[in-house]
Amino acid sequence: MNNFWQQLPKPIVALAPMCGVTDLPFRSICHKHGADVVYTEMVMVQGLSRRNPKTLKLAAISEMEQPVVIQLGGNDPEAFYQAARIIKELGPAGIDINLGCPAKKIAGDGSGVALLRDQERSYQIIQATIEGADGIPVSFKTRTQIKSKDKTDVHTSLELLEKVKDLPVAAVMVHGRSFEAPWIEKVDYEYIKKVKENFSGIVLANGGIYTPEIAKDVLEITGADGVGIGHGVYGQPWIFSQIKDYLATGKYEEKTWSEKRAIALEHARLAFKIKGKQGLLEMRKQLLWYVKGLPNATDYRQGLVHLENLEEIEETLNKIEQK
Ligand SMILES: Cc1cc2nc3c(=O)[nH]c(=O)nc-3n(C[C@H](O)[C@H](O)[C@H](O)COP(=O)(O)O)c2cc1C
């Protein structure tokens, strides 16, 4: 097996998977600004195993973002096997399984975090994916725990790791919150530390990492091999290199608005090149994230959410000056 995870420099700074955010253009920008590994949005195995064109598009990857991990979602082991066989041909560095998504549509269907309740099925899914991946390293992403449906019991990811001990799981990213925990709840980094102590593969700590300083603290508390960044990347895909600089030297540089603007424009051009008009429409929310925090950001919001083409985006961004 070519386990790229073991070859990455540590600590690993990863872009966590986010539906509607971590598409190919954004992943490429994050890679360029220091992400050691990037995850795709979750791609549903049912669609993949039927070779649904829309699903295949979501799984499209490029050399310019490698190493890239394609994340799969679903609840049927056979479909995971088929999906892994299909995406293996796309050439990802790794394949990840979503055992953490709390969204009603996903968890309500017995997928995502709900799979922690059915650890036998989770085992079968991981095993089937490893078989289908045929040498490409398989990882999973999960939360700390979920309550049983009648709320009398809890099912933890530590139990799952114990159950799959005989399977060659290469890495796990743990979002240190339970299914039931609201977004604002503190992330349980001590739990991630326990995962690190009980699992011999790569462990990435995830949840609440918005700054290089937090990344350093989390690495110290958890002893993890790296961190996964979700919300913390909004409007600042350069956070990866800032984290690395901070870990190496204790310092990092803030970007000026003109540097940020150049990256935002490069991102928009790439989104247009890869996804056409749709890419620019999807870019609108990213543009709002890029300007967030500028003194007059609210003055530009209306304009940014109505931009239709690259020229308009460039013109509008050029008008914005850092006060
Ligand atoms: C918009 C959005 C979409 C997400 N989509 C996924 C997904 O497709 N797969 C997944 O495993 N986690 C997904 N997540 C969860 C993140 O990967 C991450 O675990 C979570 O946001 C906590 O990390 P953070 O505090 O760094 O954001 C998503 C989160 C957000 C905000």
The ligand as a MOL file (V3000), in Angstrom:
LIG
                    3D

  0  0  0     0  0            999 V3000
M  V30 BEGIN CTAB
M  V30 COUNTS 31 33 0 0 0
M  V30 BEGIN ATOM
M  V30 1 C -20.5290 24.0700 5.6100 0
M  V30 2 C -19.9760 22.8250 6.2320 0
M  V30 3 C -19.9820 21.6480 5.5170 0
M  V30 4 C -19.4500 20.4780 6.0790 0
M  V30 5 N -19.4190 19.3330 5.3150 0
M  V30 6 C -18.7830 18.2320 5.8010 0
M  V30 7 C -18.6010 17.0800 4.9720 0
M  V30 8 O -18.9680 17.0440 3.8030 0
M  V30 9 N -17.9680 16.0140 5.5220 0
M  V30 10 C -17.5080 16.0070 6.8310 0
M  V30 11 O -16.9360 15.0220 7.2720 0
M  V30 12 N -17.6500 17.0920 7.6080 0
M  V30 13 C -18.2510 18.1960 7.1240 0
M  V30 14 N -18.3270 19.3330 7.8970 0
M  V30 15 C -17.7070 19.3420 9.2440 0
M  V30 16 C -16.2770 19.9230 9.1860 0
M  V30 17 O -15.4230 19.1230 8.4220 0
M  V30 18 C -15.7050 20.0500 10.6060 0
M  V30 19 O -15.6730 18.7910 11.1890 0
M  V30 20 C -16.5210 20.9750 11.4910 0
M  V30 21 O -16.8570 22.1650 10.8150 0
M  V30 22 C -15.7470 21.3100 12.7760 0
M  V30 23 O -14.5050 21.8960 12.4640 0
M  V30 24 P -14.2830 23.5060 12.5000 0
M  V30 25 O -14.6280 23.9500 13.8890 0
M  V30 26 O -12.8380 23.6550 12.1380 0
M  V30 27 O -15.2210 24.0950 11.4920 0
M  V30 28 C -18.8930 20.4920 7.3780 0
M  V30 29 C -18.9010 21.6890 8.1040 0
M  V30 30 C -19.4110 22.8470 7.5320 0
M  V30 31 C -19.3760 24.1270 8.3360 0
M  V30 END ATOM
M  V30 BEGIN BOND
M  V30 1 1 1 2
M  V30 2 1 2 3
M  V30 3 2 2 30
M  V30 4 2 3 4
M  V30 5 1 4 5
M  V30 6 1 4 28
M  V30 7 2 5 6
M  V30 8 1 6 7
M  V30 9 1 6 13
M  V30 10 2 7 8
M  V30 11 1 7 9
M  V30 12 1 9 10
M  V30 13 2 10 11
M  V30 14 1 10 12
M  V30 15 2 12 13
M  V30 16 1 13 14
M  V30 17 1 14 15
M  V30 18 1 14 28
M  V30 19 1 15 16
M  V30 20 1 16 17
M  V30 21 1 16 18
M  V30 22 1 18 19
M  V30 23 1 18 20
M  V30 24 1 20 21
M  V30 25 1 20 22
M  V30 26 1 22 23
M  V30 27 1 23 24
M  V30 28 2 24 25
M  V30 29 1 24 26
M  V30 30 1 24 27
M  V30 31 2 28 29
M  V30 32 1 29 30
M  V30 33 1 30 31
M  V30 END BOND
M  V30 END CTAB
M  END
